[in-house]
Amino acid sequence: MSRLHARDLIMNVPGRPDGFPLNLALEPGQTWGVLGPNGAGKTTLLHTLAGLLPARNGQVRLNESPLPRMKRRDIAQHVGLVFQERQDSFPATVMETALIGRHPWLSPWESEQGDDQARAQQALAALDVDHLSDRLLDTLSGGERQRVAIATLMTQDPNIWLLDEPTNHLDLHHQVKVMNLLRNQAQFGKAVFMCLHDLNLAARWCSHVLLLYTNGDACWGAVEDMLVPDALERLYSQRLMTLHANGVTVFVPAQ
Ligand SMILES: Nc1ncnc2c1ncn2[C@@H]1O[C@H](COP(=O)(O)OP(=O)(O)OP(=O)(O)O)[C@@H](O)[C@H]1O
């Protein structure tokens, strides 16, 4: 089990005042949704939590160790990140890409073993891309590539999963499949923290929500306390209609 803790964290969004410091811990079993308008700092926050960007103030601690004092490989054994944008510099097959997830667990000259292959195979199957194992990544559709990226994170098997808009490019069936998979991972002890633009996915699949405002304000808590129409309308500068169907609350933008 791992715990990632943002302590008085001010992320470094260029040109923006400090805003509200974040004090939150990602605990095993939790599924967090980070919501906010374009430019609010969601990606910046994810990269700061992964130790890829320095904080302007405050700290990110992994099991009480400040991230900047840790080796990248040690961080990668606990924390994994699915990026919003991917640049694949080298031609690689789907299987080779998934196996990159094992690198934090291998010594520098060690190659992947049968167990690593089995993990990658299992992850690709869980994301319905195992039939594409031998295909070059740059021949895949957007949704297939997104599912390979999530399978690579699953192959890495960190305790803390950070995902930047994991349902980007996915059809409805795969949105549901991926959100179920993420929630299952949390139920097995992972902590999941993901940026989302879809309020309804957050409402149905997240246990906790962080609202990030463009001016640096932030608030967070249990999903039922955070997804209230007034707060969401202020967040997006957009009027919403709230509907109830089959015991589910649905938010729809008013015209
Ligand atoms: N290198 C940079 N130089 C200048 N501004 C930057 C840089 N990187 C990010 N920003 C700005 O910081 C702000 C936050 O960006 P970030 O990508 O974190 O937003 P976001 O909430 O993830 O947005 P989106 O919903 O559009 O993905 C944006 O206004 C962006 O233009």
The ligand as an ORCA input file, in Angstrom:
! r2SCAN-3c Opt
* xyz 0 1
  N       5.038     25.863    -20.215
  C       4.035     26.707    -20.014
  N       4.171     28.029    -20.255
  C       3.151     28.900    -20.054
  N       1.943     28.530    -19.607
  C       1.750     27.217    -19.359
  C       2.776     26.243    -19.546
  N       2.282     25.046    -19.205
  C       0.993     25.254    -18.841
  N       0.678     26.551    -18.933
  C      -0.623     27.162    -18.615
  O      -1.002     26.713    -17.320
  C      -2.423     26.608    -17.262
  C      -2.802     25.248    -16.719
  O      -2.549     24.269    -17.717
  P      -3.044     22.761    -17.517
  O      -2.605     22.004    -18.743
  O      -2.585     22.269    -16.220
  O      -4.628     22.945    -17.506
  P      -5.786     21.841    -17.524
  O      -6.706     22.174    -16.388
  O      -5.213     20.483    -17.550
  O      -6.508     22.185    -18.884
  P      -7.323     21.274    -19.970
  O      -8.666     20.987    -19.369
  O      -7.446     22.200    -21.133
  O      -6.512     20.041    -20.264
  C      -2.947     26.866    -18.668
  O      -3.457     28.202    -18.732
  C      -1.723     26.709    -19.550
  O      -1.804     27.528    -20.691
*
